[in-house]
Amino acid sequence: MARLFDPLQLGALELPNRIVMAPLTRARAGRDAVPTAIMAGYYAQRASAGLIISEATGISREGLGWPNAPGLWNDAQVESWKGVTAAVHEAGGRIVAQLWHMGRLVHPDLGGGQPLSSSATLAPDYAHTYEGKKPYVKAREATYEDIRRILGDYARAARHAIDAGFDGVQIHGANGYLVDQFLRDGVNFRDDLYGGSINARLRFMTEVIEAAAAEIGMDRVGIRFSPNILVQGVEDSDPPVLYAAVARRLEELRVPWIELREAHRPTLAGAIPTAPVSPEMREHYSGKIVLNSDYDGPSARARLAEGIADAISIGRPFISNPDLVRRICKGAPLSAGDPATFYSGGAEGYIDYPPLEEAEAA
Ligand SMILES: Cc1cc2nc3c(=O)[nH]c(=O)nc-3n(C[C@H](O)[C@H](O)[C@H](O)COP(=O)(O)O)c2cc1C
């Protein structure tokens, strides 16, 4: 039975423990999507995680619709990321880049034109822009030419991630972004190579994984999903069947690890989760499974003991507890974070959460 402080191999990555830092968008990059110096300090503070998954990082200008999120499409971004990855490595950590194309969730103010998706659909709610929230713009259906270009962007971003010193990449296949917009049938109405049957819906994800692996090797590629919950207007009519097929495909591709944002309670947006699919995926997939959502030390230990998960990823508690791993190890209390500064820009609420001793002395 695996324990939280046992080491773990995820493809080429050797983790000293099984507490993974989940990807967290913090919006501290420049408008040019170039990482800033405080990002190095922030990630280094959290280097005791078995693995850090970076905040979602744009593969192209057209695919990035979050103000002040970072990118990996040009040399300036690569150069700045080098400072971040070096700081993490110096502090003894490991970090992979989460590769992101937001598809229909990119507002033209940021992406530069009409967004695209698997099908011509309109996302619910509001887009993030530099002038605040604005209604989404209806996406157009991606052509085969678009898809070829985007696969090239994924390949370039994967290569750039390694050039920038990342230990690997995680494809963002969760939360209603582009890969998810192809996978789940709530928004993919195509009837061609990329939609119609489950097999066709898996094609884009498969090609993205292959494009990244061709650049950096499959042993440095992972992927994340949010299978059992409606996110940003994207859900599936039959998650167990779809994600069993996903698991079989990942097994064929020999993808070494996956992360599931597997909700157990309603989200803030009010979506009710359906049954977890990790048991089905485990049956068809022999790689490592990282489970996420609402874990703390005790619940992470209990979950590992059930035998489906190989590691647990933790998001929000890592924001306010840079030394989360140590606190879990000692059974120490966790500090609460301030949601007002989750995406607010500067150093406040970012690199000023104290580690345990300082917190106790204060
Ligand atoms: C501030 C914030 C930013 C997030 N950014 C990302 C992201 O960039 N990529 C992603 O896949 N999920 C993102 N998520 C989702 C988290 O990774 C995680 O799935 C969610 O917070 C539930 O896990 P937790 O209960 O451990 O926080 C974000 C969540 C929060 C609260």
PDBQT file of the ligand as one rigid body, heavy atoms in Angstrom, charges set to zero:
ROOT
HETATM    1  C1  LIG A 401      -6.824  30.119  -8.091  1.00  0.00    +0.000 C 
HETATM    2  C2  LIG A 401      -7.011  28.836  -8.860  1.00  0.00    +0.000 A 
HETATM    3  C3  LIG A 401      -6.371  28.693 -10.075  1.00  0.00    +0.000 A 
HETATM    4  C4  LIG A 401      -6.492  27.490 -10.798  1.00  0.00    +0.000 A 
HETATM    5  N1  LIG A 401      -5.796  27.346 -11.963  1.00  0.00    +0.000 NA
HETATM    6  C5  LIG A 401      -5.819  26.165 -12.623  1.00  0.00    +0.000 A 
HETATM    7  C6  LIG A 401      -5.009  25.973 -13.773  1.00  0.00    +0.000 A 
HETATM    8  O1  LIG A 401      -4.244  26.850 -14.196  1.00  0.00    +0.000 OA
HETATM    9  N2  LIG A 401      -5.084  24.768 -14.382  1.00  0.00    +0.000 N 
HETATM   10  C7  LIG A 401      -5.906  23.764 -13.939  1.00  0.00    +0.000 A 
HETATM   11  O2  LIG A 401      -5.931  22.691 -14.537  1.00  0.00    +0.000 OA
HETATM   12  N3  LIG A 401      -6.668  23.922 -12.839  1.00  0.00    +0.000 NA
HETATM   13  C8  LIG A 401      -6.617  25.087 -12.159  1.00  0.00    +0.000 A 
HETATM   14  N4  LIG A 401      -7.349  25.230 -11.004  1.00  0.00    +0.000 N 
HETATM   15  C9  LIG A 401      -8.012  24.051 -10.412  1.00  0.00    +0.000 C 
HETATM   16  C10 LIG A 401      -7.089  23.438  -9.364  1.00  0.00    +0.000 C 
HETATM   17  O3  LIG A 401      -5.931  22.865  -9.958  1.00  0.00    +0.000 OA
HETATM   18  C11 LIG A 401      -7.793  22.320  -8.575  1.00  0.00    +0.000 C 
HETATM   19  O4  LIG A 401      -8.281  21.359  -9.486  1.00  0.00    +0.000 OA
HETATM   20  C12 LIG A 401      -8.945  22.838  -7.723  1.00  0.00    +0.000 C 
HETATM   21  O5  LIG A 401      -8.565  23.979  -6.975  1.00  0.00    +0.000 OA
HETATM   22  C13 LIG A 401      -9.429  21.745  -6.744  1.00  0.00    +0.000 C 
HETATM   23  O6  LIG A 401      -8.343  21.264  -5.970  1.00  0.00    +0.000 OA
HETATM   24  P1  LIG A 401      -8.081  21.767  -4.471  1.00  0.00    +0.000 P 
HETATM   25  O7  LIG A 401      -9.348  21.447  -3.698  1.00  0.00    +0.000 OA
HETATM   26  O8  LIG A 401      -6.919  20.975  -3.976  1.00  0.00    +0.000 OA
HETATM   27  O9  LIG A 401      -7.834  23.244  -4.527  1.00  0.00    +0.000 OA
HETATM   28  C14 LIG A 401      -7.291  26.435 -10.288  1.00  0.00    +0.000 A 
HETATM   29  C15 LIG A 401      -7.962  26.610  -9.082  1.00  0.00    +0.000 A 
HETATM   30  C16 LIG A 401      -7.828  27.786  -8.362  1.00  0.00    +0.000 A 
HETATM   31  C17 LIG A 401      -8.532  27.923  -7.033  1.00  0.00    +0.000 C 
ENDROOT
TORSDOF 0
